[in-house]
C-alpha cells in the first residue's frame, strides 16, 4: 500500500505545504488537543493522494515546473 500525502494550506501564512501521512496525522492531533482552537494555524486540506500527484498539484499552485 502506498503512503498517502496531503496538500494543505496554512491560513495564517497563505502557504501551501505537503505532509506525509504520519506528519498530517500528528498535525491534526496537535490541533485537536489545543485548549483554545487557533483558526490561524489550523491547516486546510486541499487534496490527498500519492506522492507524485501531490507534487504536481503543489507545483501547479506554486508556479513550479510541471515537467518533473
N, CA, C and O atoms as CSV, one atom per row, in Angstrom:
chain,resi,resn,atom,element,x,y,z
A,1,UNK,N,N,0.838,-1.182,0.000
A,1,UNK,CA,C,0.000,0.000,0.000
A,1,UNK,C,C,0.883,1.245,0.000
A,1,UNK,O,O,1.864,1.322,0.740
A,2,UNK,N,N,0.532,2.193,-0.817
A,2,UNK,CA,C,1.320,3.418,-0.925
A,2,UNK,C,C,0.935,4.401,0.164
A,2,UNK,O,O,-0.216,4.475,0.593
A,3,UNK,N,N,1.931,5.148,0.592
A,3,UNK,CA,C,1.683,6.153,1.621
A,3,UNK,C,C,0.914,7.327,1.032
A,3,UNK,O,O,1.198,7.775,-0.079
A,4,UNK,N,N,-0.058,7.815,1.783
A,4,UNK,CA,C,-0.832,8.973,1.374
A,4,UNK,C,C,-0.064,10.251,1.675
A,4,UNK,O,O,0.635,10.340,2.684
A,5,UNK,N,N,-0.195,11.220,0.814
A,5,UNK,CA,C,0.363,12.553,1.009
A,5,UNK,C,C,-0.786,13.544,1.015
A,5,UNK,O,O,-1.808,13.321,0.367
A,6,UNK,N,N,-0.618,14.636,1.744
A,6,UNK,CA,C,-1.686,15.611,1.923
A,6,UNK,C,C,-1.191,16.999,1.534
A,6,UNK,O,O,-0.140,17.449,1.991
A,7,UNK,N,N,-1.950,17.657,0.700
A,7,UNK,CA,C,-1.664,19.029,0.287
A,7,UNK,C,C,-2.561,19.933,1.112
A,7,UNK,O,O,-3.785,19.822,1.051
A,8,UNK,N,N,-1.954,20.832,1.887
A,8,UNK,CA,C,-2.711,21.672,2.814
A,8,UNK,C,C,-2.288,23.129,2.683
A,8,UNK,O,O,-1.196,23.446,2.214
A,9,UNK,N,N,-3.193,24.000,3.114
A,9,UNK,CA,C,-2.899,25.427,3.152
A,9,UNK,C,C,-2.939,25.880,4.601
A,9,UNK,O,O,-3.836,25.501,5.354
A,10,UNK,N,N,-1.957,26.698,4.990
A,10,UNK,CA,C,-1.924,27.281,6.331
A,10,UNK,C,C,-2.464,28.700,6.207
A,10,UNK,O,O,-1.806,29.563,5.626
A,11,UNK,N,N,-3.668,28.952,6.752
A,11,UNK,CA,C,-4.326,30.250,6.545
A,11,UNK,C,C,-3.525,31.458,7.026
A,11,UNK,O,O,-3.538,32.503,6.376
A,12,UNK,N,N,-2.834,31.331,8.148
A,12,UNK,CA,C,-2.140,32.498,8.696
A,12,UNK,C,C,-1.005,32.975,7.797
A,12,UNK,O,O,-0.693,34.166,7.772
A,13,UNK,N,N,-0.389,32.059,7.064
A,13,UNK,CA,C,0.741,32.428,6.200
A,13,UNK,C,C,0.377,32.418,4.721
A,13,UNK,O,O,1.072,33.020,3.902
A,14,UNK,N,N,-0.710,31.737,4.380
A,14,UNK,CA,C,-1.093,31.615,2.981
A,14,UNK,C,C,-0.220,30.636,2.214
A,14,UNK,O,O,-0.269,30.591,0.984
A,15,UNK,N,N,0.572,29.857,2.925
A,15,UNK,CA,C,1.459,28.888,2.288
A,15,UNK,C,C,0.732,27.584,1.999
A,15,UNK,O,O,-0.196,27.204,2.713
A,16,UNK,N,N,1.164,26.909,0.950
A,16,UNK,CA,C,0.679,25.577,0.643
A,16,UNK,C,C,1.814,24.617,0.964
A,16,UNK,O,O,2.936,24.790,0.487
A,17,UNK,N,N,1.520,23.602,1.775
A,17,UNK,CA,C,2.550,22.675,2.237
A,17,UNK,C,C,2.116,21.246,1.960
A,17,UNK,O,O,0.930,20.951,1.814
A,18,UNK,N,N,3.115,20.361,1.892
A,18,UNK,CA,C,2.875,18.933,1.718
A,18,UNK,C,C,3.207,18.212,3.012
A,18,UNK,O,O,4.228,18.484,3.643
A,19,UNK,N,N,2.341,17.293,3.401
A,19,UNK,CA,C,2.574,16.463,4.576
A,19,UNK,C,C,2.524,14.997,4.168
A,19,UNK,O,O,1.687,14.596,3.360
A,20,UNK,N,N,3.425,14.203,4.734
A,20,UNK,CA,C,3.267,12.757,4.634
A,20,UNK,C,C,2.154,12.361,5.592
A,20,UNK,O,O,1.750,13.155,6.441
A,21,UNK,N,N,1.663,11.152,5.459
A,21,UNK,CA,C,0.514,10.718,6.256
A,21,UNK,C,C,0.758,10.845,7.754
A,21,UNK,O,O,-0.099,11.355,8.476
A,22,UNK,N,N,1.903,10.393,8.227
A,22,UNK,CA,C,2.164,10.457,9.676
A,22,UNK,C,C,2.327,11.899,10.156
A,22,UNK,O,O,1.938,12.214,11.280
A,23,UNK,N,N,2.889,12.776,9.335
A,23,UNK,CA,C,3.026,14.185,9.710
A,23,UNK,C,C,1.669,14.880,9.738
A,23,UNK,O,O,1.405,15.699,10.619
A,24,UNK,N,N,0.814,14.556,8.782
A,24,UNK,CA,C,-0.528,15.141,8.742
A,24,UNK,C,C,-1.334,14.695,9.963
A,24,UNK,O,O,-2.017,15.502,10.594
A,25,UNK,N,N,-1.248,13.405,10.288
A,25,UNK,CA,C,-1.969,12.900,11.460
A,25,UNK,C,C,-1.467,13.556,12.739
A,25,UNK,O,O,-2.260,13.872,13.625
A,26,UNK,N,N,-0.172,13.761,12.842
A,26,UNK,CA,C,0.396,14.436,14.013
A,26,UNK,C,C,-0.121,15.873,14.102
A,26,UNK,O,O,-0.501,16.330,15.181
A,27,UNK,N,N,-0.136,16.575,12.991
A,27,UNK,CA,C,-0.607,17.969,12.962
A,27,UNK,C,C,-2.071,18.048,13.393
A,27,UNK,O,O,-2.433,18.912,14.192
A,28,UNK,N,N,-2.910,17.158,12.873
A,28,UNK,CA,C,-4.333,17.166,13.226
A,28,UNK,C,C,-4.524,16.834,14.707
A,28,UNK,O,O,-5.381,17.429,15.360
A,29,UNK,N,N,-3.742,15.895,15.248
A,29,UNK,CA,C,-3.826,15.546,16.659
A,29,UNK,C,C,-3.423,16.736,17.513
A,29,UNK,O,O,-4.074,17.035,18.515
A,30,UNK,N,N,-2.351,17.415,17.122
A,30,UNK,CA,C,-1.890,18.593,17.859
A,30,UNK,C,C,-2.972,19.677,17.890
A,30,UNK,O,O,-3.230,20.275,18.935
A,31,UNK,N,N,-3.596,19.924,16.748
A,31,UNK,CA,C,-4.646,20.941,16.668
A,31,UNK,C,C,-5.836,20.579,17.554
A,31,UNK,O,O,-6.436,21.452,18.182
A,32,UNK,N,N,-6.175,19.298,17.603
A,32,UNK,CA,C,-7.343,18.890,18.384
A,32,UNK,C,C,-7.092,18.948,19.890
A,32,UNK,O,O,-8.043,19.014,20.669
A,33,UNK,N,N,-5.829,18.926,20.307
A,33,UNK,CA,C,-5.517,18.924,21.724
A,33,UNK,C,C,-5.239,20.316,22.295
A,33,UNK,O,O,-4.948,20.442,23.485
A,34,UNK,N,N,-5.323,21.350,21.480
A,34,UNK,CA,C,-5.140,22.706,21.980
A,34,UNK,C,C,-6.330,23.097,22.844
A,34,UNK,O,O,-7.471,22.769,22.521
A,35,UNK,N,N,-6.070,23.788,23.927
A,35,UNK,CA,C,-7.171,24.230,24.799
A,35,UNK,C,C,-8.061,25.238,24.095
A,35,UNK,O,O,-9.287,25.154,24.155
A,36,UNK,N,N,-7.436,26.179,23.436
A,36,UNK,CA,C,-8.180,27.190,22.694
A,36,UNK,C,C,-7.845,27.004,21.215
A,36,UNK,O,O,-6.699,27.211,20.816
A,37,UNK,N,N,-8.814,26.619,20.406
A,37,UNK,CA,C,-8.523,26.426,18.971
A,37,UNK,C,C,-7.989,27.703,18.340
A,37,UNK,O,O,-8.477,28.799,18.614
A,38,UNK,N,N,-6.989,27.545,17.496
A,38,UNK,CA,C,-6.374,28.681,16.811
A,38,UNK,C,C,-6.641,28.540,15.316
A,38,UNK,O,O,-5.908,27.827,14.632
A,39,UNK,N,N,-7.667,29.198,14.796
A,39,UNK,CA,C,-8.013,29.028,13.377
A,39,UNK,C,C,-6.919,29.506,12.425
A,39,UNK,O,O,-6.904,29.096,11.264
A,40,UNK,N,N,-6.010,30.355,12.882
A,40,UNK,CA,C,-4.932,30.815,12.006
A,40,UNK,C,C,-3.915,29.721,11.722
A,40,UNK,O,O,-3.283,29.727,10.666
A,41,UNK,N,N,-3.750,28.794,12.635
A,41,UNK,CA,C,-2.778,27.716,12.447
A,41,UNK,C,C,-3.416,26.387,12.097
A,41,UNK,O,O,-2.714,25.386,11.957
A,42,UNK,N,N,-4.716,26.355,11.955
A,42,UNK,CA,C,-5.425,25.140,11.584
A,42,UNK,C,C,-5.267,24.935,10.079
A,42,UNK,O,O,-5.720,25.767,9.292
A,43,UNK,N,N,-4.633,23.845,9.674
A,43,UNK,CA,C,-4.394,23.616,8.251
A,43,UNK,C,C,-5.686,23.226,7.554
A,43,UNK,O,O,-6.552,22.578,8.141
A,44,UNK,N,N,-5.806,23.629,6.292
A,44,UNK,CA,C,-6.972,23.324,5.473
A,44,UNK,C,C,-6.547,22.307,4.426
A,44,UNK,O,O,-5.636,22.561,3.638
A,45,UNK,N,N,-7.202,21.165,4.419
A,45,UNK,CA,C,-6.876,20.109,3.473
A,45,UNK,C,C,-7.375,20.492,2.078
A,45,UNK,O,O,-8.554,20.796,1.895
A,46,UNK,N,N,-6.469,20.475,1.101
A,46,UNK,CA,C,-6.833,20.788,-0.282
A,46,UNK,C,C,-6.984,19.524,-1.120
A,46,UNK,O,O,-7.901,19.419,-1.935
A,47,UNK,N,N,-6.077,18.560,-0.918
A,47,UNK,CA,C,-6.111,17.319,-1.696
A,47,UNK,C,C,-5.296,16.255,-0.989
A,47,UNK,O,O,-4.428,16.555,-0.169
A,48,UNK,N,N,-5.590,15.003,-1.321
A,48,UNK,CA,C,-4.782,13.900,-0.808
A,48,UNK,C,C,-4.613,12.878,-1.906
A,48,UNK,O,O,-5.494,12.708,-2.748
A,49,UNK,N,N,-3.476,12.194,-1.901
A,49,UNK,CA,C,-3.186,11.204,-2.923
A,49,UNK,C,C,-1.760,10.710,-2.788
A,49,UNK,O,O,-1.134,10.860,-1.739
A,50,UNK,N,N,-1.249,10.114,-3.870
A,50,UNK,CA,C,0.125,9.618,-3.792
A,50,UNK,C,C,1.120,10.767,-3.987
A,50,UNK,O,O,0.745,11.883,-4.348
A,51,UNK,N,N,2.365,10.469,-3.744
A,51,UNK,CA,C,3.415,11.498,-3.724
A,51,UNK,C,C,3.513,12.251,-5.052
A,51,UNK,O,O,3.608,13.478,-5.066
A,52,UNK,N,N,3.491,11.524,-6.156
A,52,UNK,CA,C,3.663,12.152,-7.460
A,52,UNK,C,C,2.522,13.125,-7.770
A,52,UNK,O,O,2.755,14.234,-8.250
A,53,UNK,N,N,1.287,12.697,-7.492
A,53,UNK,CA,C,0.140,13.573,-7.748
A,53,UNK,C,C,0.194,14.837,-6.903
A,53,UNK,O,O,-0.096,15.930,-7.388
A,54,UNK,N,N,0.566,14.681,-5.643
A,54,UNK,CA,C,0.594,15.834,-4.750
A,54,UNK,C,C,1.694,16.813,-5.137
A,54,UNK,O,O,1.512,18.024,-5.010
A,55,UNK,N,N,2.835,16.307,-5.609
A,55,UNK,CA,C,3.895,17.207,-6.070
A,55,UNK,C,C,3.459,17.960,-7.326
A,55,UNK,O,O,3.828,19.120,-7.511
A,56,UNK,N,N,2.676,17.306,-8.190
A,56,UNK,CA,C,2.170,18.006,-9.367
A,56,UNK,C,C,1.214,19.128,-8.964
A,56,UNK,O,O,1.308,20.235,-9.495
A,57,UNK,N,N,0.302,18.860,-8.038
A,57,UNK,CA,C,-0.603,19.899,-7.540
A,57,UNK,C,C,0.178,21.017,-6.856
A,57,UNK,O,O,-0.100,22.198,-7.062
A,58,UNK,N,N,1.151,20.633,-6.048
A,58,UNK,CA,C,1.968,21.611,-5.322
A,58,UNK,C,C,2.680,22.543,-6.304
A,58,UNK,O,O,2.679,23.761,-6.125
A,59,UNK,N,N,3.281,21.966,-7.331
A,59,UNK,CA,C,3.978,22.768,-8.335
A,59,UNK,C,C,3.001,23.623,-9.143
A,59,UNK,O,O,3.332,24.745,-9.525
A,60,UNK,N,N,1.823,23.111,-9.401
A,60,UNK,CA,C,0.828,23.871,-10.127
A,60,UNK,C,C,0.396,25.112,-9.335
A,60,UNK,O,O,0.270,26.201,-9.895
A,61,UNK,N,N,0.175,24.936,-8.046
A,61,UNK,CA,C,-0.247,26.060,-7.203
A,61,UNK,C,C,0.877,27.067,-7.030
A,61,UNK,O,O,0.632,28.273,-7.042
A,62,UNK,N,N,2.105,26.589,-6.871
A,62,UNK,CA,C,3.241,27.485,-6.609
A,62,UNK,C,C,3.982,27.910,-7.875
A,62,UNK,O,O,5.019,28.567,-7.779
A,63,UNK,N,N,3.487,27.558,-9.038
A,63,UNK,CA,C,4.090,28.013,-10.283
A,63,UNK,C,C,5.404,27.326,-10.604
A,63,UNK,O,O,6.278,27.922,-11.234
A,64,UNK,N,N,5.551,26.098,-10.185
A,64,UNK,CA,C,6.793,25.359,-10.440
A,64,UNK,C,C,6.800,24.659,-11.789
A,64,UNK,O,O,5.892,24.839,-12.600
A,65,UNK,N,N,7.819,23.869,-12.016
A,65,UNK,CA,C,7.990,23.133,-13.254
A,65,UNK,C,C,7.154,21.852,-13.204
A,65,UNK,O,O,7.354,21.020,-12.318
A,66,UNK,N,N,6.222,21.687,-14.145
A,66,UNK,CA,C,5.360,20.518,-14.161
A,66,UNK,C,C,5.959,19.367,-14.960
A,66,UNK,O,O,5.353,18.298,-15.032
A,67,UNK,N,N,7.120,19.553,-15.557
A,67,UNK,CA,C,7.741,18.514,-16.378
A,67,UNK,C,C,8.699,17.640,-15.593
A,67,UNK,O,O,9.590,17.023,-16.176
A,68,UNK,N,N,8.535,17.576,-14.291
A,68,UNK,CA,C,9.437,16.778,-13.453
A,68,UNK,C,C,8.976,15.344,-13.440
A,68,UNK,O,O,9.597,14.502,-12.792
